[in-house]
Amino acid sequence: MDGSVDIKFIITIGGILFSIAGAAAVAKSQIARLTELLKDIEQRMRKADTRTDRIETKMETQLGTAKQRLDVIAKMMDPPTMERRARESERTAVTLEQLDKMISKIESRIDKND
C-alpha cells in the first residue's frame, strides 16, 4: 500500500501541475488578448486626442477672429468716435447748406443779368 500511495500522490501532483500549466496557458492567452485590447484603446484615444486638439485649435482661431471683429466694431461704435462722426456729419450738412445758398445767389444774379 505504501507504493500505491506514492503512485496516487505522484498522479495527484501530476494533475495539479497539469492544471497549473493549463491555467498558466489560459492566463497567458488572456493577458495577450488584454494587451492587444489596451493597445487598440490607446490608439483610439490618441486619435480622439488629435481630433480634439484640432477642433480646439480651430475654435480658438475662430474665437480669436470673432473677438478681433468685435473689437473693431466696438472701436467704431465707441462714444468718442460716434461724437466725432456726428460733428463731421453736422459740419458737412452746414457746408452743404452754405453751398446751396451760394449757388442760389449766383443763379439769381445770373438770372438778373440775362
Buried (B, 14 or more C-beta within 10 A) or exposed (E): EEEEEEEEEEEEEEEEEEEEEEEEEEEEEEEEEEEEEEEEEEEEEEEEEEEEEEEEEEEEEEEEEEEEEEEEEEEEEEEEEEEEEEEEEEEEEEEEEEEEEEEEEEEEEEEEEE
